[in-house]
Amino acid sequence: RELLVKMIVRHDLPFSLVEYEGVKDVHMYLNPDVEDVTRSTCQADMFNLYQKGKSRVMDILSLCPGRICLTSNFWDSMTGDSYMCISANFIDKDWRLQTFVLCFLSLYPPRQGPLICEKFSKLLGEDGWNIEHKLMAITLDNVTSNDTFVDTYMIKLVSQGALLLNGRFFRVRCVAHVTNLIVKECLEELHGVIQKVRDSVKYVKGSPARLMKFKDAARDKRIPCVRELKHDTVTRWNSTYLMLESALFYKGAFSHLAVIDEIGR
């Protein structure tokens, strides 16, 4: 039953799987005396497996010889639901980096600093993972609600004597998020140029005939068609970079195509 639960988790299968007739036939073939389980029993088994895993992680955290660093993120789904995730990162007694997801849960609005602080205290305090006295730092995005949350939470931890150097190094700003903000600001300055490239790529890939004509233009300019011409996703700047990289490779083909199209008119 435990292996069955692990299979359901690993392959993202529904609990109703255990009630499929085909699955029951396989179990009966392997062991005629097998007792069938219901989806409710399977759910209970999964919760027991979670509790067993949580106890194991709590033991590992309690034996951690040093400090624990947290990473946390908040985001909204396409349906407007908000979520929060907290991970713990630390070096164990054998000098190996360990990372565990401590929670992944729904976060109901409003997403305000004091409310986030209350949620953290409940999850990480004595009634939860009991690691507040071992915290070193927390890495978060650069949003206003996180600033308020960190200030509130740090005051509490410092008053308990839980942080080193009065929390001087407690707040760590996510480098990926800082980089993302910098790049977005730069892309905004180049919006006009990037939009022209985006429209050009969209035009070429808009029909098989235009794409074939574009490849012919590339061959005329002795440009090997060994790279895919990529369109970007506006909200993902790394895809914009890949689009610009591919368009730059075919720069001569775009210019030649413009001439061909003009002559065709």
C-alpha positions as CSV (number, residue, x, y, z in Angstrom):
1,R,0.0,0.0,0.0
2,E,2.9,2.3,0.7
3,L,4.4,1.6,-2.7
4,L,1.0,2.2,-4.3
5,V,0.9,5.7,-2.6
6,K,4.4,6.5,-3.7
7,M,3.5,5.5,-7.3
8,I,0.5,7.8,-7.2
9,V,2.6,10.7,-6.0
10,R,5.5,10.1,-8.4
11,H,3.4,9.9,-11.5
12,D,0.7,12.4,-10.5
13,L,-2.1,9.8,-10.6
14,P,-5.7,10.1,-9.2
15,F,-6.6,8.3,-6.0
16,S,-9.4,6.6,-7.9
17,L,-6.7,4.5,-9.6
18,V,-6.9,1.9,-6.9
19,E,-10.5,1.3,-7.8
20,Y,-9.9,0.7,-11.5
21,E,-10.9,-2.8,-12.5
22,G,-7.7,-3.3,-14.4
23,V,-5.6,-2.5,-11.4
24,K,-7.6,-4.8,-9.2
25,D,-7.1,-7.6,-11.8
26,V,-3.3,-7.1,-11.7
27,H,-3.3,-7.2,-7.9
28,M,-5.5,-10.3,-7.9
29,Y,-3.1,-12.0,-10.4
30,L,-0.1,-11.2,-8.2
31,N,-1.8,-12.3,-5.0
32,P,-5.3,-13.9,-5.0
33,D,-5.6,-13.1,-1.3
34,V,-5.1,-9.3,-1.8
35,E,-7.5,-7.0,-0.1
36,D,-8.7,-4.1,-2.3
37,V,-8.4,-0.6,-1.0
38,T,-10.6,2.4,-1.6
39,R,-9.6,5.9,-2.6
40,S,-10.3,7.0,0.9
41,T,-8.0,4.4,2.3
42,C,-5.3,5.5,-0.2
43,Q,-5.7,9.2,0.9
44,A,-5.3,8.1,4.5
45,D,-2.2,6.1,3.6
46,M,-0.7,9.1,1.8
47,F,-1.3,11.4,4.8
48,N,0.5,8.8,7.0
49,L,3.4,8.7,4.6
50,Y,3.6,12.5,4.7
51,Q,3.6,12.5,8.5
52,K,6.4,9.8,8.5
53,G,8.4,11.9,6.1
54,K,7.8,15.1,8.1
55,S,9.0,13.4,11.3
56,R,12.2,12.3,9.4
57,V,12.9,15.8,8.2
58,M,12.2,17.3,11.7
59,D,14.8,14.9,13.1
60,I,17.4,16.0,10.5
61,L,16.7,19.6,11.2
62,S,17.0,19.1,14.9
63,L,20.4,17.5,14.4
64,C,21.7,20.2,12.1
65,P,24.9,21.5,13.7
66,G,24.8,25.0,12.1
67,R,22.3,27.6,11.0
68,I,19.5,27.2,8.6
69,C,18.8,29.5,5.6
70,L,15.3,29.9,4.2
71,T,14.1,30.7,0.7
72,S,10.5,31.7,0.1
73,N,8.4,32.7,-2.8
74,F,4.9,34.0,-3.3
75,W,3.0,33.9,-6.6
76,D,-0.4,34.0,-8.2
77,S,-1.8,31.4,-10.5
78,M,-3.7,32.2,-13.7
79,T,-6.9,31.7,-11.8
80,G,-5.9,34.3,-9.2
81,D,-5.1,31.9,-6.4
82,S,-2.1,32.8,-4.3
83,Y,0.5,30.4,-3.0
84,M,3.5,30.4,-0.7
85,C,6.4,28.1,-0.5
86,I,9.2,27.9,2.1
87,S,12.4,25.9,1.7
88,A,15.1,25.2,4.2
89,N,18.8,25.0,3.2
90,F,21.7,24.0,5.4
91,I,24.9,22.0,5.6
92,D,24.6,18.8,7.5
93,K,27.1,17.1,9.9
94,D,28.7,15.4,6.9
95,W,29.2,18.8,5.1
96,R,26.5,18.1,2.5
97,L,24.1,20.7,1.3
98,Q,20.5,19.7,2.3
99,T,17.3,21.3,0.9
100,F,13.8,20.5,2.1
101,V,10.4,22.1,1.1
102,L,8.9,22.9,4.5
103,C,5.5,24.0,3.2
104,F,3.5,24.7,0.1
105,L,0.2,26.2,0.8
106,S,-2.6,28.6,-0.3
107,L,-2.2,32.2,0.9
108,Y,-5.5,34.1,1.0
109,P,-5.5,37.8,0.4
110,P,-4.6,40.4,1.5
111,R,-0.9,39.5,1.2
112,Q,0.3,41.9,3.9
113,G,3.6,41.8,5.9
114,P,2.1,41.2,9.4
115,L,-0.1,38.4,8.1
116,I,2.9,36.7,6.4
117,C,4.9,37.1,9.6
118,E,2.1,35.4,11.6
119,K,2.1,32.6,9.1
120,F,5.9,32.1,9.3
121,S,5.8,32.2,13.1
122,K,3.2,29.5,13.2
123,L,5.0,27.3,10.6
124,L,8.5,27.6,12.0
125,G,8.0,28.1,15.7
126,E,7.7,25.6,18.5
127,D,4.2,24.4,17.3
128,G,5.6,23.8,13.8
129,W,9.1,22.9,12.5
130,N,10.7,24.4,15.6
131,I,13.7,26.0,13.8
132,E,13.3,29.7,14.6
133,H,16.2,29.6,17.0
134,K,18.4,28.2,14.2
135,L,17.7,30.7,11.5
136,M,20.5,32.5,9.7
137,A,18.9,34.2,6.7
138,I,15.9,34.3,4.4
139,T,16.0,35.0,0.6
140,L,12.9,36.8,-0.8
141,D,11.8,38.8,-3.8
142,N,12.0,42.6,-3.7
143,V,8.4,43.5,-3.1
144,T,7.0,45.9,-0.5
145,S,5.0,43.3,1.4
146,N,8.3,41.3,1.9
147,D,10.0,44.4,3.4
148,T,7.3,44.8,5.9
149,F,7.2,41.1,6.7
150,V,11.0,40.9,7.2
151,D,11.0,44.0,9.5
152,T,8.2,42.6,11.6
153,Y,9.6,39.0,11.8
154,M,13.2,40.2,12.5
155,I,12.0,42.3,15.5
156,K,10.4,39.2,17.0
157,L,13.5,37.0,16.4
158,V,16.0,39.6,17.7
159,S,13.9,40.1,20.8
160,Q,14.3,36.3,21.4
161,G,18.0,36.4,20.8
162,A,17.6,34.0,17.9
163,L,19.6,35.9,15.2
164,L,23.3,36.4,14.8
165,L,24.5,40.0,14.9
166,N,21.0,41.3,15.6
167,G,19.8,40.1,12.2
168,R,22.3,42.2,10.2
169,F,22.5,39.5,7.5
170,F,19.0,38.1,7.9
171,R,17.4,39.6,4.7
172,V,18.9,38.4,1.5
173,R,17.4,39.8,-1.7
174,C,16.9,37.3,-4.5
175,V,19.6,37.8,-7.1
176,A,17.4,36.2,-9.8
177,H,14.7,38.7,-9.1
178,V,17.1,41.7,-9.0
179,T,18.5,40.6,-12.3
180,N,15.0,40.2,-13.7
181,L,14.1,43.8,-12.7
182,I,17.3,45.2,-14.3
183,V,16.8,43.3,-17.6
184,K,13.1,44.4,-17.8
185,E,14.1,48.0,-17.3
186,C,16.7,47.7,-20.1
187,L,14.2,46.0,-22.4
188,E,11.7,48.8,-21.7
189,E,14.3,51.3,-23.1
190,L,14.6,49.2,-26.2
191,H,10.9,48.5,-26.6
192,G,10.6,50.1,-30.0
193,V,13.5,48.0,-31.5
194,I,12.4,44.8,-29.9
195,Q,8.8,45.2,-31.1
196,K,10.1,45.6,-34.7
197,V,12.1,42.4,-34.4
198,R,9.1,40.6,-32.8
199,D,6.8,41.8,-35.6
200,S,9.3,40.6,-38.2
201,V,9.6,37.2,-36.7
202,K,5.8,36.9,-36.3
203,Y,5.4,37.9,-40.0
204,V,7.9,35.3,-41.2
205,K,6.5,32.5,-39.1
206,G,2.9,33.5,-39.8
207,S,2.6,31.2,-42.8
208,P,4.5,28.2,-44.3
209,A,4.9,30.1,-47.6
210,R,6.5,33.2,-46.0
211,L,8.8,30.9,-43.9
212,M,9.9,29.1,-47.1
213,K,10.5,32.5,-48.8
214,F,12.6,33.5,-45.8
215,K,14.7,30.4,-46.0
216,D,15.3,31.1,-49.7
217,A,16.4,34.6,-48.8
218,A,18.8,33.2,-46.3
219,R,20.3,30.9,-48.9
220,D,20.7,33.8,-51.3
221,K,22.8,35.5,-48.7
222,R,24.7,32.3,-48.0
223,I,23.3,32.1,-44.5
224,P,22.9,28.4,-43.4
225,C,19.4,27.6,-42.1
226,V,20.8,25.7,-39.2
227,R,19.0,27.7,-36.4
228,E,15.3,28.0,-35.6
229,L,13.9,31.4,-35.8
230,K,12.4,31.9,-32.4
231,H,9.4,33.9,-31.2
232,D,9.4,35.2,-27.6
233,T,7.0,35.2,-24.8
234,V,6.6,38.9,-23.7
235,T,6.6,38.1,-20.0
236,R,9.8,36.0,-20.2
237,W,12.9,38.1,-21.0
238,N,15.1,35.1,-21.4
239,S,12.9,34.1,-24.4
240,T,13.3,37.6,-25.7
241,Y,17.0,37.2,-25.6
242,L,16.8,33.9,-27.6
243,M,14.5,35.7,-30.2
244,L,17.0,38.5,-30.6
245,E,19.9,36.0,-30.9
246,S,18.2,34.1,-33.6
247,A,17.0,37.2,-35.5
248,L,20.6,38.7,-35.4
249,F,21.9,35.4,-36.9
250,Y,19.5,35.9,-39.8
251,K,19.9,39.7,-40.1
252,G,20.9,39.6,-43.7
253,A,18.0,37.3,-44.6
254,F,15.5,39.7,-43.1
255,S,17.0,42.6,-45.2
256,H,16.9,40.5,-48.3
257,L,13.4,39.3,-47.7
258,A,12.3,43.0,-47.4
259,V,13.7,43.6,-50.9
260,I,12.1,40.5,-52.3
261,D,8.7,41.4,-50.9
262,E,9.0,45.0,-52.2
263,I,9.8,43.7,-55.7
264,G,6.9,41.2,-55.5
265,R,4.5,44.1,-54.9
